[in-house]
Amino acid sequence: MSFDWPYYLDVAKELTEQKKDTLPGLQEARYRAAISRAYYAVFGRARHYLRHVDRIEEPSNEGTHYHVIDIFKKSKDEDRKLIGILLDGMRKDRNAADYYLHHHRLKGLAKRAKRDLKQAKEIFRLLDLIQEM
């Protein structure tokens, strides 16, 4: 069974659109989870693209996330490069959301989550575009 990565983006969208709670900590948890799921949606799809379309395997001595991001960022193709740049920023947001209580990247958490959703949609659009080439 193959997992459909855009489902994570659907989950992230639901988390950001849920009605505000009386518990502020719960709303913060939703935004943090949305940032994380949006990142993993596009990371999973980008990694799948490299493996199955470009036939690029991950080296065993390197971090998978950095490897995927670097392949895209170092491309001469502008769409691929933009995928890498956006994915790298989303990874930094995800790390801040998952590991830090107070991080400068989390200022305006609701806006950050919604921005990451928008960037994830753009990465999916770009992946579709380069796959058609």
Secondary structure, DSSP 8 states (H G I E B T S, - for coil): ----THHHHHHHHHHHHS---S-HHHHHHHHHHHHHHHHHHHHHHHHHHHHHTS-----TTS-HHHHHHHHHHT-SSHHHHHHHHHHHHHHHHHHHHHH-SS-GGGTTHHHHHHHHHHHHHHHHHHHHHHHH-
